[in-house]
Amino acid sequence: MTVTNGIGDAGWRLFECESAVSTNDLARDFGAWSAVRAETQSGGRGRFGRAFISDPGGLWISAVLPTEGGPAKWAGFSLRVGVALVRMLEALDTPFARLRWPNDLMCGSKKLGGLLIEQFSPDRLIVGFGLNVSNAPWETESALEPFATSLARVLTDVPSVPQMAVRTLDALAEAHAEMVTGGMDSAINELNERWRDPIPVRIDLSDGTLVTGQFVGLDPFGNLRLRDASGREFLVPHQRVERLAEIL
């Protein structure tokens, strides 16, 4: 494993290795403002332990951030991170870059990447991020072909994986600073501005219930706002959502 100090605007300490089971698991051993990047992961995971293909040519990175004020102050931080990562993609001129609630980075209707935040200590959390850069996960699993894409497919000038690592760490430092000053409210407001066009969705709840409607944003507490066929708006508690699928 190699170590480089002073990465990005925040001066991250970056550990890099050829392979890892999970960069989130490796990051548990490091202090705040450290990050781990692997060329591949054999056990990359998303929400609820779902498998995440991490083939060569993608960015697989986990960053450790301090949580001043205790865990409660950082509830909803994934939304703040999502906004910052969308801005990062927009700065690259990624077409139709957006966040699909709660943690998928999208290019139009296709997934570019995703994030997983884990709180493993009262004073630190880990932001794990996977991004398809020049890799092709659909070659490993053909079922992904209609649903996934990569920067190499949508950009004419594709940054290298190390360049994307620096851009990502800068975005995470920006998200951290904005959470300290503005909390989750500012993230929800910005996302709601971006979610102006209602999207039909199907939501699986933790009790097995299926809910459908048009997703129109979040309320101030992070609950999902849906609109039914009659135009009536109703809320779905975010903690009950197992899976959200867009109906496009």
ChimeraX attribute file (.defattr): number of C-alpha atoms within 10 A of each C-alpha:
attribute: neighborCount
match mode: 1-to-1
recipient: residues
	/A:1	10
	/A:2	10
	/A:3	12
	/A:4	13
	/A:5	11
	/A:6	11
	/A:7	18
	/A:8	17
	/A:9	13
	/A:10	13
	/A:11	15
	/A:12	21
	/A:13	20
	/A:14	23
	/A:15	20
	/A:16	17
	/A:17	14
	/A:18	12
	/A:19	18
	/A:20	21
	/A:21	15
	/A:22	22
	/A:23	29
	/A:24	27
	/A:25	17
	/A:26	16
	/A:27	23
	/A:28	22
	/A:29	9
	/A:30	16
	/A:31	16
	/A:32	18
	/A:33	19
	/A:34	24
	/A:35	30
	/A:36	28
	/A:37	31
	/A:38	23
	/A:39	18
	/A:40	23
	/A:41	21
	/A:42	15
	/A:43	16
	/A:44	23
	/A:45	22
	/A:46	18
	/A:47	16
	/A:48	9
	/A:49	10
	/A:50	10
	/A:51	12
	/A:52	17
	/A:53	21
	/A:54	28
	/A:55	21
	/A:56	20
	/A:57	19
	/A:58	26
	/A:59	27
	/A:60	29
	/A:61	28
	/A:62	30
	/A:63	29
	/A:64	27
	/A:65	20
	/A:66	17
	/A:67	20
	/A:68	13
	/A:69	11
	/A:70	13
	/A:71	15
	/A:72	10
	/A:73	14
	/A:74	19
	/A:75	14
	/A:76	19
	/A:77	18
	/A:78	21
	/A:79	24
	/A:80	26
	/A:81	24
	/A:82	26
	/A:83	21
	/A:84	22
	/A:85	28
	/A:86	20
	/A:87	16
	/A:88	19
	/A:89	22
	/A:90	14
	/A:91	11
	/A:92	14
	/A:93	14
	/A:94	19
	/A:95	14
	/A:96	14
	/A:97	23
	/A:98	25
	/A:99	23
	/A:100	19
	/A:101	20
	/A:102	20
	/A:103	19
	/A:104	22
	/A:105	25
	/A:106	24
	/A:107	23
	/A:108	15
	/A:109	17
	/A:110	18
	/A:111	22
	/A:112	22
	/A:113	25
	/A:114	23
	/A:115	23
	/A:116	20
	/A:117	21
	/A:118	16
	/A:119	16
	/A:120	11
	/A:121	13
	/A:122	13
	/A:123	15
	/A:124	20
	/A:125	23
	/A:126	25
	/A:127	22
	/A:128	26
	/A:129	26
	/A:130	24
	/A:131	26
	/A:132	26
	/A:133	24
	/A:134	20
	/A:135	19
	/A:136	23
	/A:137	22
	/A:138	15
	/A:139	11
	/A:140	12
	/A:141	10
	/A:142	10
	/A:143	11
	/A:144	15
	/A:145	14
	/A:146	11
	/A:147	12
	/A:148	18
	/A:149	26
	/A:150	23
	/A:151	23
	/A:152	17
	/A:153	13
	/A:154	14
	/A:155	14
	/A:156	10
	/A:157	10
	/A:158	16
	/A:159	16
	/A:160	14
	/A:161	20
	/A:162	12
	/A:163	11
	/A:164	18
	/A:165	24
	/A:166	16
	/A:167	19
	/A:168	22
	/A:169	25
	/A:170	21
	/A:171	22
	/A:172	24
	/A:173	21
	/A:174	17
	/A:175	24
	/A:176	21
	/A:177	13
	/A:178	18
	/A:179	23
	/A:180	14
	/A:181	10
	/A:182	13
	/A:183	19
	/A:184	22
	/A:185	17
	/A:186	16
	/A:187	24
	/A:188	21
	/A:189	15
	/A:190	13
	/A:191	20
	/A:192	15
	/A:193	11
	/A:194	13
	/A:195	17
	/A:196	11
	/A:197	12
	/A:198	13
	/A:199	17
	/A:200	17
	/A:201	16
	/A:202	17
	/A:203	20
	/A:204	16
	/A:205	18
	/A:206	12
	/A:207	9
	/A:208	11
	/A:209	10
	/A:210	12
	/A:211	15
	/A:212	18
	/A:213	22
	/A:214	20
	/A:215	26
	/A:216	18
	/A:217	25
	/A:218	21
	/A:219	16
	/A:220	12
	/A:221	13
	/A:222	21
	/A:223	17
	/A:224	20
	/A:225	18
	/A:226	23
	/A:227	19
	/A:228	14
	/A:229	9
	/A:230	6
	/A:231	10
	/A:232	9
	/A:233	14
	/A:234	13
	/A:235	15
	/A:236	17
	/A:237	14
	/A:238	16
	/A:239	11
	/A:240	15
	/A:241	20
	/A:242	14
	/A:243	15
	/A:244	17
	/A:245	13
	/A:246	16
	/A:247	12
	/A:248	7
